[in-house]
Amino acid sequence: MSKQNQPNPDNRQNNVERLQEMVENTENKIHETEISMEFASPEEQQRMKEKNARRQHSIAAMKDEIQDEMNGRKNSGI
């Protein structure tokens, strides 16, 4: 009989910290892209602007999730 795969336990203790790191990394990517745009063609600049807009949207979603996690910590006593 083969060993069955077991799901990893849901450890939410470091979610806030992990999400904050992801926000910082994404903000750094936005900054790097803005610098790179100076040397890009108009078509590449447009693609970079669109990608940064998506990154901004992701940052907003991650910040909402951070707030949810913080509220969860407060309510559960973690």
C-alpha positions as CSV (number, residue, x, y, z in Angstrom):
1,M,0.0,0.0,0.0
2,S,1.4,3.4,-0.9
3,K,1.8,6.3,1.4
4,Q,-1.0,8.8,1.0
5,N,-0.2,12.5,0.6
6,Q,-1.1,14.5,3.7
7,P,-1.9,18.2,3.4
8,N,0.4,20.6,5.3
9,P,-1.1,22.1,8.4
10,D,-2.4,25.6,8.0
11,N,0.1,27.8,9.9
12,R,-1.0,31.4,9.8
13,Q,1.3,32.7,12.4
14,N,3.7,34.4,10.0
15,N,1.2,35.5,7.3
16,V,1.4,39.2,8.2
17,E,5.1,39.2,8.0
18,R,5.2,37.2,4.8
19,L,2.6,39.5,3.1
20,Q,4.5,42.6,4.2
21,E,7.7,41.2,2.6
22,M,5.7,40.5,-0.6
23,V,4.5,44.1,-0.6
24,E,8.0,45.5,-0.1
25,N,9.3,43.2,-2.9
26,T,6.5,44.4,-5.3
27,E,7.1,48.0,-4.4
28,N,10.8,47.5,-5.2
29,K,9.9,46.0,-8.6
30,I,7.7,49.0,-9.4
31,H,10.6,51.3,-8.6
32,E,13.1,49.3,-10.7
33,T,10.6,49.3,-13.6
34,E,10.2,53.0,-13.4
35,I,14.0,53.4,-13.7
36,S,14.1,51.0,-16.6
37,M,11.4,52.9,-18.5
38,E,13.8,55.7,-19.2
39,F,15.7,53.4,-21.5
40,A,12.7,51.6,-23.1
41,S,10.9,52.1,-26.4
42,P,7.4,53.6,-26.2
43,E,5.8,50.2,-26.7
44,E,7.9,48.7,-23.9
45,Q,7.1,51.7,-21.7
46,Q,3.4,51.1,-22.2
47,R,3.7,47.5,-21.2
48,M,5.8,48.4,-18.2
49,K,3.1,51.0,-17.1
50,E,0.4,48.4,-17.5
51,K,2.4,45.8,-15.4
52,N,3.1,48.4,-12.7
53,A,-0.7,49.2,-12.6
54,R,-1.3,45.4,-12.0
55,R,1.4,45.4,-9.3
56,Q,-0.3,48.4,-7.6
57,H,-3.6,46.5,-7.7
58,S,-1.8,43.5,-6.1
59,I,-0.3,45.6,-3.4
60,A,-3.7,47.0,-2.5
61,A,-5.1,43.4,-2.3
62,M,-2.1,42.3,-0.2
63,K,-2.6,45.2,2.2
64,D,-6.3,44.3,2.6
65,E,-5.2,40.7,3.3
66,I,-2.7,42.0,5.9
67,Q,-5.5,43.9,7.6
68,D,-7.7,40.8,7.6
69,E,-4.9,38.7,9.1
70,M,-4.1,41.3,11.8
71,N,-7.8,41.4,12.7
72,G,-7.8,37.6,12.9
73,R,-4.8,37.7,15.2
74,K,-6.5,40.2,17.4
75,N,-9.6,38.1,17.6
76,S,-7.9,34.8,18.1
77,G,-5.2,36.0,20.4
78,I,-2.2,34.8,18.2
